[in-house]
Amino acid sequence: QVQLVESGGGLVQAGGSLRLSCAASLSIISFTFMGWYRQAPGKERELVARITSSGSTKFADSVKGRFTISRDNAKNTVYLQMNNLKPEDTAVYYCNAPDIFSAPRYWGQGTQVTVSS
């Protein structure tokens, strides 16, 4: 089974920054894309950012201009750099990888991000 492990979450004040890491148990080039999702208490899980095997990226409108996603294939790791954090960014952040149909399938356990105002 594919394992994804997130790290880097924590408590920051509004305007601060965090970098999340997602370490995969196998080469991430095996996947057509890797993504970051987040879920706030009582809310649905939402897509934050994706990066394809070719390097193409996509971001949710709410984080454009503030977040960046990158990957280090040699380290089997995907990163989410979060700048100018807002209280509305508070959530558990999850790394994900797709199945052969490019549907999200594999998930990490999540890392908590809390932004205070």
Helices and strands as residue ranges (DSSP letters): E 4-7, E 10-13, E 18-24, G 28-30, E 33-39, E 46-52, E 57-59, E 67-72, G 73-75, E 77-82, G 87-89, E 91-98, E 104-107, E 111-116
